[in-house]
Amino acid sequence: MLPRRGLVALLHLLPLLLLPLLLSSAALAQQGLEGKPLPSQDLEALYGLRASLGLRARDWPDRADPCAAWAGVACSAGRIAGIRLAGLRRTRAGNRTAAFAVDALRGLAALESFNASGFPLPGRIPDWFGRGLPPSLAVLDLRSAGVDGELPLDLGMSGNLTTLVLAGNSLSGRIPASVFVSKALRFLDLSNNNLTGELPVVSVSAGDGAGVLFNASGNSLYGAIGDALGSLRKRFQVVDVSSNYFGQVAGTVLGNGSDGTVHLKMNCLTGMPSQRSPGDCEDFYKRNGSPLPEPPQASPSPAKKGVKWKRVLAGVLGAAAIVVVLFLTALLLCLLRRGRRPRGRGLELNDDGIRSARKSSSVNPMVLSPSWAANSPRKGLPTIVDGFTYEQLHHVTRGFGDDNLVKHGHSGDIYRGSLESGLNVVIKKTDLKSSKKNIVELGFLVKKSHVRIVPLLGHLVKNDEQLLVYKYMAKGDLTTALHRKPVDAEEGLPSLDWITRLKIAIGVAEALCFLHDECRPPLVHRYGYARHALFFWGMVITEIFIA
């Protein structure tokens, strides 16, 4: 037996001998509770992320187990499974160099969730972020993180994303179709960014359709969304594309803006409530250089098609009948006026075979200039009406340059100029050798004028060229009126209403009556003048009946 004194010493040494065993047992118990120790790859990735983000040591302390002591870090089976940066803060040095610096995430092969909601990550998402993320990543939340720039073209192709939240940032450009690749995707929130362009058409295959929400509201998306909207409705239960600039829904018929799962408020959709103003939509599409999509045309039923064609046919036939009646009535009135006209009044034959007016409210003969003989070098040509010189007309048209060219006419080029007196004129330049018809018309215009015919101010001939000077008509000629653009065109005058068309048709008829009836011999104008008159009468009558 040991002495009593030796036994007492042994009892004092016993705790020291048992301490390593107790510590080893505690470590084994702790390892049993928390799982396997972290591999060096995960530890290296975590410390790299801590350094690139500039996180404070109080949040991610050094020489401590990340699974137990690091805020926002979750482990599973000895691997890093989740990282939550929301609520964490950077150091002062980290704030000065803040950027989207998360390259270390590629080393976390078992990462399932990365949440940086509200944590500042200013900058553009790098290209590797599309395919370089861990395949196990299911939740990616970058809400209100200060991210900008365009989205990577292969974003979403890294694995099996179920949740992708990028709302509340400054992202721009188009939405890549790759974000819809993951068949497990349930939540996709891209709202309140600066995304633009059209929505991509999502391919839907067997097994899809488990999505809960697609939200792209509060962006600058535009265009027709028929096909894209149809595929999104098959993929997600709720589709929110409000507060954008989408035009008409081509190929898809919806109710009044939403059917409970589709939200379309504050867009550019015609016939739906709570939409943007037409001016706002037109300005946006004009800035983007794209045409505003036209409203879809509903296909009428066969029965309605037949009724519609019958109405159109009836309107056309009725308009044609009225045009014929009006024409016959006008002809009868002309004949009656000719029979009742007293002798010695009106228009009489002169030496040139063209009548001159003694007294008429619409015919005002022009006074010939004293320079009759001096400016008529060719036999058979009418004389000048006003004393213009070639140098004067050459000067006012800037040498007949292209800047003053109005158009190329059938019988000559037409130029615009301004005389020294301030009078605006147009000058028609023709070739005497190729146009003999102008001589006949000139002989008429020198001696006759009418309120419905552009007045001739003068003419001269030099070097086989004939220059005709007309008064400038500020509102344009008949051709200009015929080719007006619609009211919604970017440029041009608005289309004429039927009252204005009626007035023009009456004016054309007065001019034709003067040329064909009041002149001796009658001056029959081109076919186009009469065709324009009949065209206007047809447009006026048809619009009255069909409208």
Beta strands, then each sheet from edge to edge (+ up, - down):
strand 1: 73-76
strand 2: 79-84
strand 3: 113-115
strand 4: 123-124
strand 5: 139-141
strand 6: 147-150
strand 7: 163-165
strand 8: 170-173
strand 9: 187-189
strand 10: 194-197
strand 11: 211-215
strand 12: 220-223
strand 13: 236-240
strand 14: 245-246
strand 15: 262-263
strand 16: 347-349
strand 17: 355-357
strand 18: 405-408
strand 19: 413-418
strand 20: 424-431
strand 21: 456-462
strand 22: 465-471
sheet 1: 1+ 2- 3- 5- 7- 9- 11- 13- 15-
sheet 2: 4+ 6+ 8+ 10+ 12+ 14+
sheet 3: 16+ 17-
sheet 4: 18+ 19- 20+ 22- 21+
end
